[in-house]
Structures are given as C-alpha cells and as structure tokens.
Amino acid sequence: MLLIARFLLLLQVFPLVFSDTYQVSDGVYSFISDSGYVSMFILTGEGVMVVEPINSRHSALMLEAIGTLTTEPVKYVFYSHNHWDHTSGGQVFRDVGATIISHEYAYEYIEANLGPDQVLPDEVWSGSRNDVTLGGVTLELYYFGGSHGVGMTAFLLPGAKVAYIADNVSPNRVGMATLPDFDIKQWERTLGEYQKLDFERAVFTHNNYPEPLKGGDMEDVVQMAAFLKDIRDGIYEELAAGTNPGLIPSTLKLPQYSHWDMYEEWLEMNIWAVFLQEPISMGPFLTGPRREDP
C-alpha cells in the first residue's frame, strides 16, 4: 500500500504525458494523447487544418507535435459534433489565430450548453455539405442528419482518400455502454451514407485496434452496421422463440463479435439500447437539431 501511495504521489508531481503522431498519407497525420482519443491534422503548404481538439491538454500536445513537423500556422479547427469530450480545448488553437468551425446545429447546442473547457465556434456551416480549401487541399464536410449527438460531421480528404469519423464507428469494439445520445435508426442510415464516400483509409476518434493511429478502412464501417443489424435481428428471433422481452438483453449472444473489446462488459447494454428504440418499445429517440425553449 505504501508503494502505491508513493506512486500516486509521483503521478501528481510528475504526471504521465503521452502523445504520438502517425503519417496516414502525404501531409495527413493522426494524433493521440493520453486521453486515448485520436485527432487528425493536415499540412497544406499554406496552413494546418485540425479535426477534433478533444480538450486543452490534448490540443496543447497536438499543437506541439504540429510544430515539430511544420512552421505553418494552424488556420482551421473543426468540431465533429456537440459533445464536450470531442470539442473542448479549442481556445488553445484560437490563441494562435485559428478559426473554429462547426455545423450550425452543433453551434446552437454548444451555445446553450457550453462546457467548462469549450469555446463557441467562430464560423458555422449549414445543410448537408460544405467544402473548405486551403493551400490547394480540400476538406469535405458531410452532415447526414441525426445519428449521434447534434450536428455530427464526417470529414473526407478526396485527394488523399482519407476520412475522419467520430463516434459512429469504433473499430474492434462494441458500442459504448448504453449507446448514449444515439438515434439507432438514423445511425444505421448514416453508416449507409458513409459507405458511399470514396475513401481508402479512415481515422477514427475511438479505435481499439492495437495501433489506433493507423486508422482503419471501409470494412470497419460495414462491420459497425452489421453489428447493429445483428442485434436487431437477434432481438426479434428471441421474441419469436417466446423469450421474455425483459430477459432478451441478458440472453442474446453474438459470438461473432466476442473478440471485440468490451463485448462482455457492454453487449447487454447495447442490446437494451437497440431494444428500447424499436417499435415494440419506446421508438426512436430525438434526432436532428435540439433547440432550447425560448
């Protein structure tokens, strides 16, 4: 116990600092810190574009990593959606002159529910598609409607054929716990839209492969969609077999995914989440923009 106490004390005095960068394509990098979250940044020759600041600590480490690769200033920072754990820390980049951009729906939510480490975007975009070009490099922004959170944006570099996807795909892992803030049907539809995008590599905010910085590919999107379908099919097969509906989440097993991280811990909660949004239960949860009452 004494050794543990001394170790914890050392962590307070000398906290562990971890970060790493990986070149996904020419000028395109993934970045991870001790947060465990993965961001992406792009060197364009005329400035840097950053996707997903995460928090101030993560952003400061990423800014330092960018400085080891280029003297280009950070010009743009993009929020994927409204959630605090993805879009905090933007002030780090604003302080060096960057412009922060999000979908208008994410902006509205953040404005009404500003996190302790969040800052409001400087610019917003609306509709289903927006392009930002810097130094001849175009970043395509896609909003496919409600799926997870508010204003969920997928990013595509058509030249490099590299995508960035937050939360809607988590390779090699079942969905997070109770699938918080997911509209399941809209999530599945969005995964179908992702499959129409032309990319060869994808950087995922949450990636449980042994080397998360290396990202994944379209197969990870396909597998996430298949996982949700298999849960739904399994629910109705159990109902047809006469299983008590309340026992289905603990009864249904999907051994084809047993090698995925958190299978034992979260599968039952995933099943409950899908079950509750089916027509036999509560139906879909709120989708699309969320505005405060006037």
Buried (B, 14 or more C-beta within 10 A) or exposed (E): EEEEEEEEEEEEEEEEEEBBBBEBBEBBBBBBBEBBBBBBBBBBEEBBBBBBBBBBBBBBBBBEBBEEBBEBEBBBBBBBBBBBEBBBBBBBBBEEEBBBBBBBBBBBBBEEEEBEBBBEBBEBBEEEEBEBEBBEBBBBBBBBBBBBBBBBBBBBBBBBBBBBBBBBBBBBBBBBEBBEBBBBBBBBBBBEBBEEBEBEBBBBBBBBBEEBBEBBEBEBBBBBBEBBEBBBEBBEEBBEEEBEEEEBBEBBEBEEBEEBBBBEEBBBBBBBBBBBBBEEEEEBBEBEBBEEEE
